[in-house]
Amino acid sequence: MGAAAQIMGAQGTVAATGALLVLCMGLWATGLVAEVVTALLFFAVAMLLKLAPAQTVFSGFASSAFWLVTGGMVVGLAMNRTGLGDRLARMLAARLPASYPGFVAGLVAFSFALAFVMPSNLGRIAVMVPVLIALCDAFGLRAGRPGRTGAILAFGIATPMLSAAILPANVPNLVMAGTAETLYGVHLSYLPYLFLHAPVLGFVKGAILVACTVLIFPDRLDGARPTLPPLPPLSAEERRLSVILAIMLGLWLTDGWHGIAPAWIGLAAAVICLLPGVGVVSAASFSDIPLRTCFYIAALFGLTAVVNETGLGARIGHALLAVAPLEPGAHAKNFATLVGLSIGFLFAGTANGAPALYTALAGEFSAGSGLDLMSVLMVQVVGYSTLFLPYQAPPIVMAMDLAGLTLKDATKLTAVSGLASLIVAVPLAYLWFRLAGRLA
């Protein structure tokens, strides 16, 4: 452990790790300082106090999830720079129904579909919100109308919520996958993950979100389809990027056959996007990638690894097991308890931090419930995809800021849709887990 840790003793090391955990999670949840500053603070304090070896503190940089985040940001930048993202949105506009419920449903469905090819929540929000504002204007939903607020918020909430069903499509999934890989050597596959989560977390939650949006922000369209200017021909860069994305998605869907992890497929796609001649963006464009998010992800992984190595994770797990009603064989009660724990971590550490806390304790939860480790890991996705407040998912806050929407409106929709998901989607997720053999 090092001289400093030996001086503090085992108890002091655990106490210092606990204080660092509370500090970092508190700063990430409240946003008092930038995420990257908190990440660097973790690295500095952990190394100064020698809470764990350097390979543990910086283990996040060796995680495949870290590289998937980095690759996804390059792909998102390419979608933005080439105009392919805008083209997809314009193509969507031509197919949206000329009714308000159909308009909202189309936007929510497009958010889910876009997550397959653009693995960055913030990237999708940055590309799409200006397009959504233009779409609302074209359909007659001017500023101040409830339909405009509802449509943009529905897309903003669907972006982090529904993408939880697609393994490489958002940060919480990558935090969960990276932490599971770091702590337990567990590797998740793209297609089995999609099969387990998409029916409920994608389709059912999408329908719930559409219904809540239409009820909370009622409006109507005049029934006339807007006339949009014709799309220009595909540029050479857009054609090349389309091929890159098609190959990337195809390899993701078949990872169980070829055995290449999604992270390395995404990283290879990013490299091709940056290559001179065959790529679609210049290497100099890499400076526009928000690496602060990458450092944040690496710090989360490193923090959970330190928590585990110092023994703090086991102590927290034992404390929770003492009060959590986990019981071998009681599948329904165990499922509800684990979802509740995941949601509880969501309030403490936001959607990005909650999977790190939960996954670090998954071994203890598995022992207490009698469920296998993979099932315990997968149940948490049902929890951290159930959002109740805007701050729990940074993409929602970003959508609000870009569209000039109020926190009050966003909170109404997240709270109501979260409660509806808890009542409807969670029981259905339990039934689907049983049918899929995950809780046998």
VODREN-832932 format. One record per residue: residue in one letter; x negated, y negated, z negated of N, C-alpha, C, O, CB in turn. Coordinates in steps of 0.02 Angstrom, whole numbers, plus 50000, padded with zeros to 5 digits. Glycine has a CB too. Layout:
<sites>
AXYZXYZXYZXYZXYZ;...
</sites>
This chain:
<sites>
M499605006150000500005000050000499584993750000499814988550023500465000049941;G498974994049975498564988049972498494985449902498894987149858498854982750017;A497974981049891497824978649823498404974649793498574975549735497214974349825;A498704970249834499254966049807499834970349784500124969149731499484961049860;A500004975349824500554979649805500394983749743500824984849700500744984349862;Q499744985949737499544989749679499594985549616499784988049563498834992449687;I499414979249622499454974649564500184973949543500344974249483499154967749581;M500624972949591501324972249575501614978649548502084978549508501714970049636;G501344984449569501634990749550502214992549594502464988349632501834990649477;A502444998749588502995001149630503624997149619503974995349667503125008549617;Q503774995649556504384991849541504344984749571504824982249598504504991449466;G503764981749564503674975049592503724974949667503994970249697503004972149570;T503464980149699503504980649772504224981149795504434977849842503104986549798;V504614985349761505324986149778505694979549766506114977649807505644991849737;A505544976249711505884969849696505704964549748506144960849771505684967349625;A505064964249767504864959349817505184960849884505384956249920504094959249823;T505234967249902505554969149965506294967249963506564964850013505474976649978;G506624968449906507324966649900507424959149907507894956949940507594968949833;A506984955249876507044947949881506944945649953507294941249978506534944449836;L506454948749988506324947050057506924948950101507094945350148505694950450082;L507234954750087507824956950124508394951950116508714949950165508054963950100;V508524949950054509064945050041508924938450075509364935350105509164944049965;L508294936250071508104929850101508194929950176508504925450205507384928150084;C507934935050209507964935350282508684936150306508894932750352507534941150309;M509064940750275509754941750296510174935550283510614933850322510054947750261;G510034932150227510394925950212510254920450263510714917050285510214923450143;L509624919750282509444914650332509724916350400509954911950436508684913950336;W509714922850419509994924750484510744923850485511034921950536509814932050500;A511074925250429511804924650427512044917450427512544915750459512084928250365;T511684913150392511894906150386511614901650440511894896250454511694903450318;G511074903750472510774899550524510454893150498510414888350535511284897850574;L510244893150435509934887050407509284885350444509114879450450509794887950333;V508934890350467508344889150508508414893550570508824898150571507674890750469;A508024892250621508064896050683507884903450669507484904950625507594893050736;E508194907950708508084915050698507344916950703507104921050664508484919050749;V506994913850750506284915650759505864913450699505374916750683506014912450823;V506064908050666505694905750607505774910850551505284912550517505944898750584;T506384913350542506494918450491506114924850508505844928150464507254920050484;A506094926550572505714932450593504974931850577504674936450549505804933650669;L504694926150592503984924950577503864924750502503344926950477503744918450609;L504364922050465504314921950392504264929050365503864930450320504914918350361;F504674933550392504644940550370503954943450382503654946450336505174944750406;F503694942650443503034945550459502504942750411502084946550386502844944050532;A502524936150399502014933050358502044935450285501544937350256502084925350361;V502644935350256502714937150186502564944650176502224946450128503424935550161;A502814948850221502694956050214501954957650217501714961950180503064959850268;M501584954150260500864955450265500474952250208499984955150184500604953050332;L500674946150188500324942850132500384946850068499894947550030500594935750122;L500984949650055501084953549994500904960950004500914964849957501814953049973;K500734962750066500544969650083501074974650058500924979550024499854971450052;L501694973050076502254977350056502234984050093502484989050067502914973850070;A501924984050151501874990250191501294989250240501094983650252502544991950229;P501044994650269500504994050319500744990050380501334989550394500265000950340;A500264987350417500424983250475500824987250527501264984450560499774980650507;Q500664993650535501034997550585501774998350566502184999550610500715004450592;T501934997650502502634997750481502954990950490503514990350516502695000050408;V502614985750468502884978850472503024977050545503534973950560502404973850440;F502564978850589502634976950660502894982650704502814982550765501964974550687;S503204987550672503454993350710503994991450760504114995050808503714998650663;G504334985850749504854983750795504594982650865504964983750914505174977450770;F503974980350872503694979150939503564985650976503494985551038503044975150933;A503524991250940503424997650973504075001150988504085006551019502985002150930;S504634998150967505285001350978505515000451050505404995251081505804998350930;S505825005651077506085005151145506624999851151506704996851204506355011851168;A507004998751097507544993751099507264986751110507574982651143507954994051035;F506674985351080506364978851090506244977651164506364972151190505704978251051;W505994982751199505834981951269506464981851313506464978951367505364987451292;L506994985051289507624984751326507914977751322508194975251371508124989851299;V507864974551264508084967651258507694963151305507984958951341508014965151185;T507044963951306506614959851349506784960951422506864956051460505874961351337;G506854967251443507024968651512507714965951530507804963351585507004976051524;G508194966551484508864964051497508884956651507509284954051547509324965951440;M508464953051472508444945751480508164943851548508394938951579508014942551425;V507684947551573507414946151640507954947451692508044943451738506794950551654;V508324953051685508854954551732509404949151729509664947151781509154961551717;G509574946951669510064941651662509844935251695510244931751728510214940351590;L509204933551687508934927651720508984928251796509144923451831508204926451698;A508834934251821508874935451893509584934651918509684931851972508604942351910;M510074937051881510774936351900510964928951905511334926951949511234939851849;N510694925151859510854917951857510504914251914510814910251949510644914851790;R509854915451923509454911751972509654913352044509664908952087508714913251962;T509824919652058509994921452126510704919552145510884919252204509904928852137;G511124918252094511824916552107512274922652111512864922052126511874912752171;L511984928652098512394934752102512934934852048513484937152060511954940952096;G512774932251989513274931951936513854927551955514434929351943512954929451872;D513704921751984514234917252006514644920452062515254919552065513934910552029;R514314924152106514674927452161515164932652134515734933052157514164930852210;L514944936452085515394941452056515994938052024516554940552029515024945552003;A515884932351991516434928751961516914926052013517524926152004516174923051917;R516644923452068517064920852122517474926452154518064925552171516634917352175;M517164932352161517534938152188518094940152140518634942152161517054944052199;L517964939452075518474940952025519064936252033519644938352029518184940351955;A518924929852044519454924852048519954926552103520554925352096519164917952061;A519704929352158520154931052213520614936952197521094938152232519744932652275;R520454940552143520844946452125521234945652061521594950252041520384952352120;L521174940052028521534939051966522274938151979522464934552026521254932951928;P522714941251938523434940251947523624932951934523294929551895523824944951900;A524144930651966524374923751957524874923251900525344919351904524684921152022;S524764927151847525164926651786524684925851728524114928151731525634932851776;Y524904922551676524444921151621524204927551586523594928251576524784916651570;P524644932351568524384938551538523914942251585523404944951563524964943151519;G524074942451650523634945751697522974942151705522454945351713523974946251764;F522984935551701522374931451706521904933151647521304934251657522544923851706;V522184933251587521784934751527521524941951531520944943251516522194933651463;A521964946651550521764953651554521204954551606520744958451595522364958051573;G521244950951661520724951351712520054948951687519534951951702520924947451772;L520064943451648519434940851621519134945651570518524946651569519554934051588;V519554948651528519304953451478519014959551513518494962051493519874955451429;A519364962051564519114967851601518464966251636518004970451639519634970251652;F518404960151664517794958251698517214957751648516644959451665517884951651734;S517354955451588516834955151536516554962051523515944962951516517104952051471;F516994967051518516774973851506516384976651565515864979851556517384978451491;A516634975351625516284977951685515604974651694515124978051713516714976751748;L515554968151680514924964551689514384967051641513794966751656515034957151678;A514604969751583514124972251534513724978251560513184979651535514474974251470;F513994981751610513634987551637513024985351677512524989051680514104991651682;V513054979551709512514977551754512104971651727511574970151755512794975851822;M512344968351675511984962651648511914963651572512334961151534512354955851664;P511394967151549511344969151479511104963651433510574964251401510884974951473;S511474958251430511314952751384511944948751370512204945451414510754948151414;N512194949151308512794945451290512714938051302513144934851333512974946651218;L512164935251277512064928051284511974926151357512194920851378511454925851243;G511654930551396511574929151467512244928951502512364924651544511134934451498;R512684933751486513354933751517513744927651498514094924751540513734940051497;I513694925451436514054919451414513784913351451514174909251475513994918451338;A513124912751455512814906951488513014906551562513144901051587512044907251482;V513044912351595513224912451666513964911051676514164907451722513034919051698;M514384914051633515094914351647515514908551621516014906751652515364920551619;V515324905451565515754900251537515864894451586516434892251594515454897651472;P515334891851618515474886551668515924889051724516344885251749514814884151698;V515854895351744516284898151796517004898651771517474897251807516034905051819;L517084900751708517754901351679518104894651675518704894151688517714904451609;I517734889451658518034882751656518294880751725518844878051732517524877551631;A517894882251777518104880751845518714884951865519164882451898517534881951894;L518724891251844519294895651858519934893051824520464892951855519154902751836;C519874891051762520454888251726520714882051761521324881151768520274886651653;D520274877751784520484871751821520854873751885521364870851903519884867251838;A520564878751920520874880851983521564883851973521994883152016520424885952018;F521674887251917522314890251903522784885551865523324887551844522224896651863;G522584879251856523014874351825522984874051750523384870451719523704875551845;L522524877651719522444877451646521954871951628521364873151617522214884351618;R522204865851624521784860051611521574859751538521844863351496522154853651631;A521094855451524520844854551455521414852751409521834848551425520294849151453;G521434855851351521944854551302522514859551303522894860151255522224847751312;R522594863251358523124868151361522924874451322522354876551325523294869851434;P523404877451286523234883451247522974889151290522554893151268523834885851208;G523234889751352523004895051396522274894551413521934899651420523404895051460;R522024888551420521314887551434520894889851375520394893351383521164880151451;T521104887751315520754889751254520764897351246520254900451232521064886451192;G521354900351255521424907451247521014911451297520684916351279522144909451253;A521014909351360520654913051412519904912951399519584918151405520804910051481;I519634907251382518904906751371518714910451307518194913951306518684899351366;L519114909751255518964913351193519024920951202518624924751175519424911051136;A519514923051241519594930251253518964933051286518724938451267520214931651297;F518704929551335518084931851368517504931551318517094936251315517924927551430;G517464926151279516914925451231516914930851178516384933251159516944918751198;I517504932851154517554938151103517454944951134517134949351105518234937751067;A517734945951195517654952451228516924953951243516724959751243518054952451294;T516524948751255515824949851274515444953851221515144958951239515484943151285;P515434951951157515084956051107515504962051083515214967151066514894951851048;M516164961351082516574966551053516624972751098516504978351074517274963951039;L516784971751161516874977551205516214980551227516174986551241517274975451266;S515694976451231515044979051253514734983851203514254987251219514564973351266;A515014984151142514774989051093514874996151118514545000751094515144988251026;A515314997151167515445003751194514915005951245514915011651268516125004051226;I514465001351264513955002751315513275002151282513094996651259514024997851378;L512895007351279512285007651238511805001751248511624998551199511925013951251;P511585000151310511084994951316511364987951325511004983451346510624996451373;A512014986951311512344980651332512354975151280512564969551296513034982151353;N512154976451218512144971051169511624972151115511364977751107512834970151138;V511474966951078510944967251028511104972050971510664975950952510824960251000;P511714971950942511844976650887511724983950906511444987750866512554975850863;N511934985950966511804992850988511054994250989510834999650968512104994051057;L510664989451013509944990551019509614990550950509134994250939509634985051062;V509874986450904509624986550836509754993450804509314996350773509944981050793;M510364995950814510535002450787510105007950818509825012150783511275003950800;A510045007850885509655013050919508915012650900508595017750889509735012350995;G508645006550897507945005750880507785007750809507275010850796507724998550891;T508235005950762508135007850693508185015350684507795018350647508635004250647;A508665018450718508745025750714508125029250742507905034450716509375028050752;E507855026550795507245029450825506655028650778506255033250768507095026150893;T506595022650748506025021250703506045025450640505535028150619506015013850685;L506645026050610506695029450545506805036950550506545040750508507255026350506;Y507175039150600507375046250602507145049950664507235056050669508115046750597;G506845046350712506645049550774507235051550818507165055950860506235055550759;V507805048250807508415049850846508415045750910508305039650908509055048350804;H508555048950966508585045551030509295046251058509555051851064508065048451080;L509605040651074510295040651100510295040851176509865037951208510675034451075;S510785044351205510845044951277511425040651301511925039851267510955052251297;Y511355037851361511825033051388512525035951396513005033151370511575030451455;L512585041451433513245044051452513625046951392514225045451385513165049251505;P513325051051349513695053451290513935047751245514475048051217513265058251249;Y513525042551238513715036751198514325033351230514805031551195513125031751192;L514305032451295514865029251330515505033351323516035030551311514695028251405;F515445039851331516035044251326516345043851256516955043951249515845051451341;L515925043251204516185043151136516535036651119517025036651082515615044351087;H516285031051146516525024551123516985020851172517415017051150515955020251107;A516895021851237517265017751285518025018451281518365013351287517045019551354;P518295024451271519035024951271519365020451219519875017251234519235031951258;V519095020051159519405016051107519095009051102519445004051105519355019551039;L518435008751095518105002351085518104998051148518064991951144517395003351062;G518165001151206518204997351268518914995951289519114990151293517855001051323;F519305001151302519975000351331520494998351279520874993551290520185006751364;V520535001851222521045000251172520914993351142521374989351136521055005651117;K520294992051122520144985451093520244979851144520444974351126519434985351066;G520094981251207520224976251259520964974551263521144968651268519974978651326;A521394979651262522114978551264522354974651202522784970251208522484985151269;I522074976351144522254972751083522064965351089522454960951070521914975851021;L521474964051114521234957151121521684953151169521844947351155520514956951146;V521884956151224522324952851272522994951151239523244945551247522434957151335;A523274955951203523924954851171523884949351119524324945051115524174961351138;C523354949451079523274944251027523174937351059523444932351034522664945850982;T522804937051113522684930651147523334927651174523464921751165522174931551205;V523734931851206524364929451235524854927251181525234922551191524684934951279;L524844930651123525294928851069525064922451033525484918351015525344934551019;I524424921751022524174915950983524124909651026524244904151002523484917550953;F523954910551090523884904851136524354905751196524124906851252523134904051160;P525014905251184525494906451238525444900951292525354895051276526204906851211;D525514902951354525494898251409525774901851470525964907751466524774895551423;R525814898351525526044901451587525714898151646525524892351643526814900951593;L525624901951700525364899251762525954897751809526504900451800524864904251796;D525844893551857526394891651902526534896951955526994896251995526234885151936;G526144902451955526264907952001525924907252068525934911952108526984908552012;A525624901552081525284900452146524544902152138524214899952091525374893152170;R524284906052185523574907852183523164902052211523314899552265523434914352223;P522654899852174522254894152198521854895852261521664901552272521784891752144;T521744890652301521334891452361520604889852343520444884152325521584886852419;L520174894752350519474893752333519054893552397519234896752446519214899452286;P518514889652396518084889452456517794896252471517664900152424517524884252447;P517684897952534517414904552551516714905552524516324900852517517414905552627;L516564911852508515894913452482515384913152539515524915352594515894920352449;P514794910552525514264910652576514014917752586514134921952543513684905952556;P513664919152640513384925852650512894927652595512584923352565513044926352719;L512834934052583512344936452533511644934352554511434935352611512384944052525;S511284931452506510584929752519510154936052514510374941152488510344924252470;A509544935552539509084941152535508944943052462508884948952445508424939652571;E508884937952419508754939252348509344942852316509254947452275508604932652311;E509964940852333510544944152304510594951352327510774955752288511184940352324;R510424952652390510454959552415509934963852378510084969552358510324959752491;R509334961252370508814965152335509014966352262508924971852236508124961452338;L509284961152230509484962052160510064967052155510084970852107509694955252130;S510514967052202511064971852201510804978952204511054983352169511554970652259;V510294980152246509994986752251509654988652186509714994252162509494987052310;I509284983952157508934985152093509444987052039509334991752002508524978952072;L509994983252035510494984551984510834991251995510974994851947511014978951983;A510974992952058511304999352072510855005152052511095010052023511474999852147;I510205004652067509745010052048509685010451972509675015851943509045008952080;M509635004551939509575004451866510185007651834510115011851788509494997251841;L510785005851856511395008751827511435016151842511635020051798512015005151855;G511245018251901511245025351918510775029451874510955034851852511065026351990;L510195026651861509715030151817509955030251744509845035151709509025026851821;W510285024851722510565024851655511095030351647511105033951597510875018051639;L511525030951697512065035751693511815042951694512155047551671512555034651750;T511215043951721510955050851728510355052051682509955056451695510745052151800;D510295048151628509705048951585509685055751551509155058251533509695043451532;G510275058851541510275065551513509975070751559509765076051536510985067551496;W509945069151624509665073851672508905072751681508515077551679510015073051740;H508705066451690507985065251703507585063751640506975064151641507915059451751;G507915062151584507565061351521507205054851511506825054151462507095066751513;I507295049951556506965043451548507415038951506508005037951523506795040151617;A507155036151452507555032051408507805025751443507455023151487507155030151345;P508405023151426508665017051457508195011151452508175006851496509325015251426;A507805010851397507355005151389506835004751445506704999351471506995005651322;W506555010451463506025010351514506315009251584505985006551628505625016951512;I506935011451594507275010051657507405002451663507274999451715507935013951663;G507654999551609507774992351609507134988251617507124983251651508124990251546;L506594990551584505964987051589505684987451661505424982651687505454989951540;A505754993451692505534994151761505924989551808505644986551853505605001551784;A506584989051796507004984551837506764977251828506754973451877507744985151817;A506584975451767506344968651754505694967351791505594961951820506254967451680;V505244972251790504604971451825504714970551900504394966251931504144977551812;I505154974551929505304973952000505594967152016505434964152067505784979552023;C506024964651972506314957951982505774952451985505864947352017506814956351927;L505214953651950504684948651945504124949551996503704945152004504394948651876;L504114955252031503564956652078503594951852138504134950552164503594963852101;P503024949352160503014945052219503204949052282503004954752290502314941852229;G503594945952324503784949252386504424953252381504894952052419503244953652409;V504444958052334505044962252328505504959852273506094961852270504844969452315;G505254955652228505664953252172506134947652192506164945652250505224950852117;V506504945152143507004940052156506884933652117507194928552131507694942652140;V506434933752068506244927752031505494927652025505174932952026506594927551960;S505214921852018504484921252014504244923251945504614922951895504264914052029;A503614925451941503324927251877503314921451829503354922351768502614929951887;A503264915251857503274909351814503944908551778503974905251726503134903051855;S504474911651805505134911151774505154914751707505614913551667505654913951820;F504664919151694504664922751630504624917951571504844919551516504074927751628;S504354911951583504314907051529505004904551508505074901651454503884901151551;D505514905751549506194903751531506564909051490507124907851469506584902251594;I506254914751479506554919951438506524917851365505984915951341506194926851450;P507084918151328507074916151257506744921651214507094925751185507784914851232;L506084921551211505724926751174505874926451099505714931151062504984926051186;R506164920951076506344920551005506824926150986506794928850930506654913550988;T507264927951033507734933451019507354940051014507524944250973508264933851074;C506844940951056506444947051053506084947650987506044953050958505944947251111;F505804942150962505464942150898505964943650842505794947050793505104935450885;Y506564941050848507084942350799507244949850795507304952550741507724938350816;I507304953050853507434960150855506864964150823506974968650784507554962450928;A506244962250841505664965650813505634964850737505454969550701505014963050844;A505814958950712505804957850640506344961950605506224964550551505914950350624;L506924962650635507454966850606507224974050599507314977250547508094966450649;F506924976750652506674983550649506134984250596506134989050557506404985750717;G505674979450595505134979750546505394979250475505154982650430504644974150558;L505894974950464506184974150397506504980650373506394982750316506704968550397;T506884983950416507204990250396506674995650383506754999850339507704992550449;A506134995650423505605000550411505264999450344505115004250309505085000250468;V505154993050325504844991450261505324993350204505104996250154504674983850257;V505964991850212506464993650162506465001150150506525003450094507164991250183;N506395004850204506395012150198505745014650166505765019050123506485015350267;E505175011950187504535014550162504415012850089504105016850053503975011750204;T504655007150066504545005349996505015008949948504925008649887504634997849988;G505525012349975506005015849933506615011749916507075014249884505675017949870;L506635005349938507215001149924507845003949958508385003849929507094993949946;G507775006450019508345009050055508675014850018509285015150013508145011350124;A508265019349992508535024949954508905022649892509425025349874507985029849935;R508635017549858508965015049797509635011749814510125012949779508505009949761;I509645007749867510275004649888510785010149907511375009749891510164999749946;G510535015149943510965020549963511275024249904511865025749904510585025450006;H510865025649854511115029049794511625024749758512125027249732510535030949747;A511505018149756511975013649722512645013449759513175013549727511685006549719;L512625013249825513245013249864513605019949858514225020049853513095011749938;L513235025349858513545031949853513885032849785514355036849779513025037349864;A513655029249735513955029849669514655026849667515065028749626513515026449617;V514795022149712515455018949713515855020549776516465019849776515375011349706;A515515022649829515865024149892516185031049887515855035849867515385023849953;P516825031649906517175038149899517005043049955517445045249992517925036949898;L516365044749962516165049650011516205056649981516005057749924515445048250037;E516485061250020516595067949994516535073050050516915072550099517295068449959;P516085077850045516015082850098516685086150115517045088550071515505088050078;G516835086450180517445089550202518035084950210518515086650245517625094850156;A518025079150177518585074250181518455069550240518265063750229518665070250114;H518555071950301518345068250360518685061450367518355056450381518485072250421;A519335061150356519705054950365519465049650314519345043950332520465056050357;K519395051750251519165047150199518445044950212518275039150203519225050350130;N518025049650233517335047850248517285043050306516905038250304516925054150262;F517675044350358517675039850417517875032850397517545027950415518155042550472;A518425032250359518665025650337518145022150292518045016150298519325026250300;T517825025950249517325023050204516725020550243516475015050230517105028150151;L516485024450290515905022450329516055016350373515635011950380515655028350372;V516655016250402516855010350441516885004250395516664998850413517535011450476;G517165005150335517194999550287516504997050267516404991050260517575001650225;L516035001650257515354999650240515044995650297514704990650286514925005750223;S515144998050358514874994550417515164987450422514804982750437515024998450481;I515824986850410516134980250413515874975850356515774969850366516904980850408;G515764978750298515494974950242514804972050258514654966350242515454979250180;F514374976150289513714973750310513784968250363513364963850368513294979450337;L514324968550402514444963650455514534956650424514294951750452515064965450496;F514874956250368514974949750334514324947350303514204941350299515514950350280;A513894951950282513274950050249512724948250298512334943650285513034955650205;G512684951850355512104950950398512264949450470511804949650512511694956750395;T512884947950488513124946850556513064953350596512774958250573512714941150591;A513354953350656513354959450697512654961650716512534967550727513764958350760;N512184956950720511504958850739511134962050681510724966650692511124952650762;G511254959850621510904962550563511234968550530510894972650500510814957250512;A511904969050536512274974450502512024981450522511944985650478513004973850518;P511904982850586511674989550604511004991350573510874997250558511614990250679;A510574986450563509924987850532510014990150460509694994950438509474981650534;L510454986750423510574988550353510914995350348510704999650309511014983250318;Y511434996350388511805002650386511365008550407511345013650373512425002250432;T511005007750463510615013350489510065015450440509895021350435510305011450557;A509785010550405509265012150356509535016650300509145020250268508975005750326;L510195016550289510505020450236510875026550263511195030250225510975016150196;A510845027550329511235032850360511065039750333511505044050327511145032750434;G510445040950316510245047350288510605048750222510835054350210509495047650277;E510655043550180511005044350116511755045450128512065049650095510905038150072;F512035041750176512745042550191512885049550219513405052550204512975037250242;S512425052150259512505058750286512505064050231512915068650232511955060250337;A512055063350184512025068150128512655067750085512895072850062511405066850085;G512915061750074513495060950032514145063250064514585065650029513565053750012;S514195062450130514815064150165514825071250193515355073950208514935059350220;G514225074250200514185080750232514205080550307514185085750340514735085050207;L514255074450336514255073750409513535073750435513075071850399514615067150429;D513455075950497512785075850525512565068550537512985064150543512745079950590;L511915067550541511645060750546511915057050608512075051150603510885061050549;M511965060350665512195057050725512915054550717513075049050740512155061750785;S513335058450685514025056250674514045050050630514425045350643514445061850643;V513645050150577513625044350532513385038150570513645032650560513165045750472;L512885038950612512635033350651513165030650699513245024650706512015035450692;M513545035150731514035032950780514645029650749514955025250780514255038950822;V514835031650688515415028750656515325021250645515805017350649515565032250589;Q514705019150631514585012150617514765007650675514935001750665513865011050597;V514725010150737514885006050795515615003750792515764998150813514755010050860;V516055008050767516755006150759516805000250711517224995850720517175012150732;G516385000150660516394994750611516114988250637516454983150633516024996750550;Y515494988350664515194981950682515474979050747515314973450765514444982650689;S515904982850782516254979950840516924977050820517274974350863516354985250894;T517094977450756517724974550731517564967850700517394967450641518074979350680;L517624962550739517414955850718518004952050686518564952350711517134951950778;F517864948550632518374944650598518244937150599518714933150594518444946950527;L517614935150604517434928050603516944926650659516534930950677517124926150534;P516974920650688516534919050745515794919650730515404921950772516674912150769;Y515574917750668514864917750654514564924850656513954925650661514734914750586;Q514994929850651514744936750651514454938850718514084943850721515304941450632;A514594935150771514334936850837514104930350871514524926450892514864940550881;P513444929150877513194923050908513484921550978513574915650993512454923450914;P513634926551021513914924851086514584921051081514734916851124514024931151126;I514984922451029515614918851021515474911551005515794907051033516044921950965;V514994910250962514814903450945514544899751006514694893851016514294903350888;M514154903151046513874900151106514434898451155514424893051186513374904951139;A514924902851163515494901451208515884895451184516094891351224515944907551213;M515994895051118516344889251090515974882751106516284877851127516414890051014;D515324882851096514924876751108514944874651181515024868751197514204877851085;L514854879551226514834877851297515504875251323515524871051368514624883851338;A516054877851294516714875951318517034870451276517574868051293517174881951318;G516704868351222516964863051180517584865151142518044861051132517124857051222;L517614871451119518194873951082518064873351007517494872850985518334881251101;T518614873350968518554872250896518454878750859518664884050881519164868550870;L518134878250801518044884050757518714886750733518794892750725517594882250698;K519194882250722519854884350698520184889150748520444894350729520304878350686;D520174887350812520484891550863520124898250869520444903450874520484887950931;A519464898050868519074904250874519204908750814519254914850822518324902750880;T519244905950755519354909850695520044913150696520114918850675519284905450632;K520544909550721521214912550725521204918850768521494923950749521714907450755;L520884918450825520884924250871520454929950845520644935750850520654922150940;T519864928350817519444933750791519774937150731519754943250725518754931050771;A520074933250687520394936150627520984940650645521044946150619520624930550580;V521414938250689522004942050707521814948350747522074953750734522504937750747;S521374947550796521174953350836520774958250794520824964350805520754951050897;G520374955750747520014960250702520474964250658520384970350649519524956350659;L520994960950630521474964450588521874969550629521984975150606521954959350555;A522074967650690522444972250733522014978250752522264983850755522684968650796;S521374977050763520914982550779520844987250720520804993350728520214979850800;L520814984450660520754988450600521364993050591521304998750570520674983950538;I521954990350608522574994150599522674999250655522905004850642523174989450595;V522514997350716522665001550774522055005450800522085011550807522944997250831;A521505001850813520935004950846520555009750801520325014950824520464999550872;V520475008050737520075012450693520385019350686520035024350692519995009150624;P521045019850672521345026650670521275030350737521145036350737522075026150651;L521365026750793521285030050858520565032250869520445037550899521505025350914;A520085028350845519385030350851519255036650811518885041050833518925024650826;Y519565037150753519485043250712519755049350750519425054550752519855042550645;L520345048650780520635054150817520195056050877520105061950892521335052350841;W519915050950911519495052350969518845055750947518605060350981519335045851008;F518555053550891517955056850865518105064250850517685068550863517715053250801;R518695065650822518875072550808518945076550873518695082250877519535072850769;L519275073650923519365077050987518695078251021518595083351054519825073051032;A518235073551013517585074151045517105078751006516545079851028517265067251051;G517345081450950516935086050911516415082650868515955085950844516605090750955;R516485076050858515975072450822516065073150746515585072050708515995065150841;L516685074950723516815075550651517025082650633517385083750584517355070650630;A516805087450672517005094450660516675097050597516785102850578516815098850720;
</sites>
